[in-house]
């Protein structure tokens, strides 16, 4: 038998033996595929769900203790300017001023399909502003896609403060995120100062 015939015969024998001894592996015993091995990985779209006007009006009315008509008047204006919010903060704050002032608050940040998260805020103010007050605050958040993005400073938007049915509203903005705090009974303090709000995970003593 020549060398070529021996090689062909040996290969055929090995092939038959391998097929006879091979067994299918249980899929449950296989290690999970690595993320990079997935042909179609799943990613979040990054777009948070929004709240409707009726949802916000009812929540503002209950939280601030005002009528639905009063809440609807303020919310209508904010919705016209900014559309539907992706989050809101329900909380309380205290503020005081003698030309220079400070504001401190604490509340819960709500987003759909997420657990509420506690947040704190503080900020200085400067202007023709005297007095002090404590109030509940309901803050609408726009283009806030992830809760952690709230932890930054939001300067006030010039000329955005107004009073509707006893509810004071003003806008603060950082990059493409806008927040609109709605306060009950703040009177002229709303439009008499300029400043910013800084949000944090823990309470801060200094407002800066």
Beta strands, then each sheet from edge to edge (+ up, - down):
strand 1: 87-110
strand 2: 117-142
strand 3: 153-156
strand 4: 162-164
strand 5: 167-174
strand 6: 177-184
strand 7: 194-200
sheet 1: 1+ 2- 6+ 5- 3+ 7-
sheet 2: 1+ 2- 6+ 5- 4+
end
